[in-house]
Amino acid sequence: MHYDERRVRKYRTPSQNYLGGDMKKRIGLFTSGWDKVAWKLIDTVYQMATSGIIPDTEIAFIFSSRTEGENPESDRVIRNCRKLGIPLVTFSAAQFKKQLPDNKKGKWRELYDKKIIKILPPTDFDVLLGYMLIAGEDLCGKRTMINLHPALPGGPQGTFRDVVWKLIKIGAKESGVMIHLVVPKLDSGPVISYCRYPINGQRVDCLRKTMQGRLLYLTLDEIKKREGDSNQFFRFIRQCGVRREFPLIIQTLKAIAEERIDITWPSNVNLTKEVEGDIEGDMT
């Protein structure tokens, strides 16, 4: 575990940090630093908060479930985060599990969460940005956390890959992105906000017909196994979602800061209009 204890521990209580007389919300950012998108999400939230586009909000810390030396991609994320000058806590989940005695390895997630609870300062809420661990009951009970999921409320669960292939399988004509409160059951927390996007138009209709033709002699699982993320239909749907993930996060954090959304009482707010206003171009 690596952290600047003096910087992390020196904090005010949530909702009582003032700058120029204005009350500021304190948020924590959780990541596992798996890819470039994780850093882009962190940097975007940082830039939007420091510029005031997300008003009255400051980042209290960045937490990473990986430490330097575990993976080149997460190493880059950690180095970039350190440059922001925000308290950074790195606590390796993999190393923590490895060091546990055999009779405790079965409960490593629960024990890991208990450690997190002890080392992190309180915030108004935390945002999971590419955090690849499922938060358990203890962590969910002690901290208010929100997470982005690449589907509409009630839509497919799982990773973005699971979601996109499910959309292809059922022939979905629309999908979306949502932000929900984190609960121990994966992707099942109360919905805070969401946006919709269509899966139609000339280009996507052409891709759909091509896929339907191929399904005459191959199963969807065979296509998935052969092509994976490189499948053109898959890539189109995924890109439609990715283009809306950043705007939805920013619009949601902005609405929370402006008290148009109260995360203590999730209200399933449709932010499609605001998100589409942030998107340039037309992919359909």
N, C-alpha and C positions, 0 to 999 in steps of 0.2 A: 504494500500500500504506500502510495506516495502522495503527499499533500503538504501544503504550507499551512500548518495548523494555526499559526498566529493570524493569518489572513482569513482562513475559513471560520474560525471561532469568533472573530470580532464582528458581531452583527447586532442589529437591532431586531426587535420582535417584528413578525410580519405585520404589514400595513401601518407601521409606525416609523417608517424611514422618510424623512422630509428633506427636500432640496428646494430652497427658495420658497418654503412654506407649503409646497404641494405634497400631498401624500402619494407615495409611489408603491406600486405593487412589486414585490420581490419574487422572482421566479428562478427555479433551478432547471438546468438542461441536462438530460440523461442521454448518453450515447454509448454505442459499442464500437463506433468508428469503422464500420465494415467496408465502406466504399466512399467515393468522392461525393456522392449525394449527401452522406451524413455531414460532411464538412460544409457543403453548400447550405444545408438547412441551418446549421449552427450560425454560420456567418451571416446568412440572411436575417435571422432573428436578431442577432447582435447589431447589424447595421440599421435595421428598422427601429430597434429600441433606442439606440444611441442618437439617432437622427430625430427622434420624436414622432416618427410615422406611427409607431406603436407608442402612444403617449403614457407618461407617468408609470413607466415600467423599467426596472433594472434587473440585470442578471446577477443573481447572488453567487452562483457557482456553476461550473460545468463538471459533471461526473462521468467518468468513463469506466466501463466494466473490463477494459483491457489496459495493460501497462505497456510502456515502450519495450520493444524487443519481441513482442508476440506476433506481430504481423506488419509488413511494410505499409499497408494502407492505413491501419489504425495508428501506426507510428506517425504518419504524416498528419493525420487528424489531430493527434495529441500535440505535436509541435506547433501546428497552426493555432490551436486553442490557446496554447501558452502565450503566444504573441499578442493575444487580445488583452492581456493584463487582468483577466478575471480569475478569481480563485479556481484552481483546477485540482480535482481529486481523481486519482487513478487507482483503481482497486481491482486486481485481476480475478475474475470469477474462476478461470481455469486453474490458476495457481492456488487459489483458496481451496477448491475442491481437491486438488492433488495433495495438499498438505494435511488434509483431514485424516484421522485414523479410519480404518476400514469400517468400524461399527457406526460411524457418523456420516459416511459418504451418501447414504440414502436420503439424508435430510440436509444436504449441502445447500440447496436453494433457500430453505427456511433460515439456516444459520447465516448464510451470506446476506440475506435481507436484514437480519438483526444487526449485523455489523454496519450496514449502510445507515440504518436508523440512528446508530450511535455516533457516526462520524460526520453526518451532514447537518448543517444548521436548518432551522425552520424557514419555510417560505410560504407565500400565499398559495402557490401551486407550482407543480413541476411539469415540464413538457418533455415527452419522450421523443427523441429525434434519432431514429435508427438504433434504438435500444433493443437488443435481441433476446433479452431474458423476460420471462413471464413473472411479473410481480406477484408475490404471495400475499396471503391474508394479513400478515404482520405489517408489511410495507404499505399495502393499500389502506390499512387501518390507521397508520400513523401519518401518511402523506397524501395530499390531494394531487393526483397525477392525471394528465390528459395525453391522449395518443391519437395519431392519425392512422386511419385504416382505408385502403384503396377500394372501397365499395360503398354502395348506398346503405343506409340503415336497413337491416333485414336481408341484405345481400350476402354473397359468398364470404366465408371466413377463411382465415389462413394467410399465407404470404401473398405478395402481389402475383406470384406465378400461379398459385392455387386459384386466386380470384380470376385472373384473365382466362385461364383455360376453362374454368367453369362457365364464364360468360360466353365463350366460344361454343361450348358444349350445349348450352341451353338456347343458343341463338338470340341472346339478349339484344334488344334494340336501344337500350340506354344503360348507363351505369353512373357512378359518381364517386365521391370521396367524402369521408366523414371524420369528425373528431369526436371522441367519446371519453368519458371518465374511465380510468383504468380500474378494473376489478380482477380478482384472481382468475376468473374464467376468461379465456382468450377472446378478444374482440366482442365482448358481450356487455360492456358497460353502458350506462345511459348516454344517449347521443346529445352532444352539445351543439354541433353545427354540421352542416353538410352542403354539398353542391351536386348538381346533376349535369350530365353531358350526354348527348345523343351518340349512338353507334349506328349512324346511317349516313346517307349522302353518296354521291357517285363513286368516290374512291373506295369507301368501305363496302359498298354493294358489290363492286368488282372483286374485292378481296374475299368477300363472303361466298360469292359464286365459285371462285377458284377453290376455296376450301371445301365447298359442297361437292365439287367435281372430284376432288382427291379422296373424299370420304367414300366414294363408290368402290374404291379398291384398297384403301388403307383405313385402319381404325384411327380414332383420334389419339389414342395412346401411342400408336406407332409413329404418327406424325410428331407428337410431343417428344418422343424418345429420339427421333432422328434429328429434329431441328431445334427443339427447345426455344430459347429466347430469340433465335434468329428467324423464326417463322414470321412472315410479313404481316399476317393478320394479327398475330400476338403482339408484334412490335407496334402496330398502329394503335391498338386498344390501350396498351401500356403507356404509350406516349400521350394519348388523350388524358389519361389520369395524372401522369407526372406533371403535365403543364398546369394542372389545377391544384396540385398538392401544396406548392409554395404559396400561391395566393390565398388558399383556404386557411393555412396556418396563420398568415399575417392578418387576414381579415378577422379571423376568430380572436386572436390575441388583441387586436385593436378594439373589437367589440367588447371584450372582457374589460379592458382598461377603461373604456368609456362607459362601462356599466350598462351596456345594451344587452349583454349576456351575463347571467349569474350562474357560475359553474356549481354553486351549491344547490341549484335547482335546475338541472339540465332541461332545456326547453326545445331541443330538436329544431334549431333555427336554420331556415333555408337561406344560405348566402350565395346562391347561384348568380344572382344579378351582380353582386359585388365582385365575385370571382371572375365572371366573364368580362367585366369591365377592366380587369387587370391583365387580360390575355390579349395578345396581339396576333393577328392572322387567323386563318381558317383552315383547319386540317381536313375538312370534309369535302 
